[in-house]
Amino acid sequence: MDAGYWAASAVKEAKKYCTPNVIDAKITVDGKRAVKPMSEWQLTPGAAYLHYCPNETIDGIAIDETPNFGDDVIVTADFSSTILSREIDVNRFGVIYAGAQKNIGPAGLTLVIVREDLLGKASVSCPSILDYTVLSENDSMFNTPPTFAWYLAGLVFKWLKQQGGLPRWIKSTSRKPNCSTA
């Protein structure tokens, strides 16, 4: 699904392995860029997966809807700029990934959540270091992990928990003053 720069980058990567059917979800509403409602996305029956980025930071486009395409559609999502900013029903996704550099910690660390039934299905051409099964079996330490980035992310998670957890944090950040410029 292409709604902006980051989704287009994912499409470019997918083209290295297959011929993706790209859903162009971009629209213009009152002269402003927007995204079609998910109910209007034309999914390809039997597609291997659907990839989307809920926050296209470069394009200024946010998708607030949570995917609900049924159990037959594996949804993969780039939550790099939205992780820890809202609650996520991880059961709606096959794979969630998020670069830590936006909300978790320093660059060089990526958080990945993979639905267990998808483990063991990597292509034989997939390098072991990118095979989620190998990473899972090795407690995410198939190679030397970025220990300082892990440490800093741990501090963020600990602090977030001390603040009352994600729901409390979201509630406190939603009470920001309404600021506007003339």
Secondary structure, DSSP 8 states (H G I E B T S, - for coil): -BSSHHHHHHHHHHTTTS-----B-EEEETTEEEE--GGG----TT-S-EEE-SEETTTTEE--------TTS-EEEE-TTTTTTS---GGG-SEEEEETTTTTSSTT-EEEEE-GGGTT---TTS-GGG-HHHHHHTTT-SS---HHHHHHHHHHHHHHHHTTHHHHHHHHHTT-------
